[in-house]
């Protein structure tokens, strides 16, 4: 979702900066467009960084299988991708 939002902000900023030729006294639309494009780039980079992040889960189970042999330890590692 954040990658899509970033692309949307970049598109709206580019439209305000390059496609519109409107002059308003109280706001500079070119500056607003550049700000939106920068914010869109930051949101897109953060979205990609969060997408690449992985979570690991390690569970250790100890069971007593044979009193003569002793204790058996089982270790299992699972890589869980983050929820989107």
Order of alpha helices (4+ residues) and beta strands (2+ residues): alpha-alpha-beta-beta
